[in-house]
């Protein structure tokens, strides 16, 4: 469960989540004008105060009483192999960005002055939509199961402008993922924009998948998800165990993504080197995540332990592939 992309399982989890959401909205009449299974409808259900968060949702991902009604711009569907909504600025997205900014650790507050806002949702441009279309095409070629799962859970992609946030998800707006617009451009190491966007979508889409699954399936023993915090590979600040749990799944999937890109995607020599280096760094972080999660196995339910074990097995296989390719083992032992 969770570690290997599975569109059928993702659809079942989404069905259960949205069934509960629709029940809240029917009871309260709070759905507004947002279409079915739209992140704005999820925000409306949270505002109604009658829907619990998922069992592993970070505590800062809670509803804000001041959010605007669930009215949204008409959807703008992406072209190509994934007709996801290219989100325009809207109240439910702005509220989510506000929560994300408020949850930043000390020292990462929004920058001001000539550098622009900390983070705001911006409209998609034609060139950016083209990068997304290429990303979907490449994902469909190298990892079709991942794209199929993304289609089930991700309803909107919101682009961020600003320097404070690289990307995030927010369970209150479930189905929306937020990605900084810079991720659609060539990176400093030479990674092309479509690779960096694929990385971001796998990352944020996996959080979406975990949140939907956790709505029905407890992965952590009650009271541990928001209890003692631990250091995690992807954040400089201590996070609840749920953060470590989800990061571990994210990292294993990212490691697989970069192997598949390296093996199958059309890349220049420089790009192939950048992909290889990125994968090596991800392997090291994945070892950290799996090792740390293994030290907290008593906090995992049987379902959570199955995910941890699956992540450890997949990491071992990925490390063996890397050792066979390069003659050396990255990271440590799972």
Helices and strands as residue ranges (DSSP letters): H 7-28, H 39-47, E 85-86, H 91-102, G 113-115, E 120-122, H 126-142, H 144-153, E 156-161, E 167-169, G 171-173, E 176-180, G 181-184, H 193-216, E 229-232, E 235-240, H 241-264, H 269-294, G 297-299, H 302-326
